[in-house]
Amino acid sequence: MLICAALADGKSNISGISMSKDIEATINCLTALGADISAKDGIITVNGIKTPSLSATLDCCESGSTLRFLIPIASALGTTATFLGQGKLPERPITPYVREMQKYGVKFDYNNTMPFTVSEKLCGGKYELEGDISSQFITGLLLALPLCDGESEISMLSPLQSKPYADMTIDCMRKFGVSVTETPTGYIIPGNQRYLPCSSAVEGDYSQAAFFFTANAIGSDIKIENLAENSVQGDRIIT
């Protein structure tokens, strides 16, 4: 939601975000890209990027999702971005991006560690990804490709093992006015779309609630609230 709001032309108010180091890293990176983000009384206000930064240093700390979501987004915005990381993050692979994005205009100054720099603007095209990789690569491209010229396709070379996370990404994008069409082998993403501001609340997390559902199954009596009955979260199956 923070990323979609940062890409939208206008102001979004988002509630229900649990602050963490990963979320703080994402906010700081989005700010470096040109968004204006502030927090008050449990609500994060995001004024979307009007003019993307020509260059930016994006410190992802130890957040793999921040890194993998924002590589294609920075490229779609045309920002020359230098990515920093801590802990084990510099060892996390980004091979699918290096392979696929270089086919469509992006340059990587990358030597299998951090820092590394991504430059030039991402173009639409057909991106082929293995299904047993992290869904974070799918999410990053899903978020970025609507900003590119022309229609794009994400083609899965094998079934996507963590598809519910891609479903959650698409569901969030739709709230911000961006469309994606699922196909038998992947996704079609129309280009030249615009994210629209949206004020919304983050859903409760079925992954965390699963512990309490399990406790109830073995005799506890815990009232569990703030879970969307129609959520696309994969762990909703616990109910």
Buried (B, 14 or more C-beta within 10 A) or exposed (E): BBBBBBBBEEEBBBEBBEEEEBBEBBBBBBBBBBBBBEEEEEBBBBBBBEEBBEEBBBBBBBBBBBBBBBBBBBBBBBBBBBBBBBEEBBEBEBEBBBEBBEEBBBEBEBEEEBBBBBBBBBBBBEBBBBBEBBBBBBBBBBBBBBBBEEBBBBEBEEEBEBBBBBBBBBBBBEBBBBEBEEEEBBBBBBBEBEBBBBBBBBBBBBEEBBEBBEEEEEEEEEEBEEBEEEBBBBBBEBE
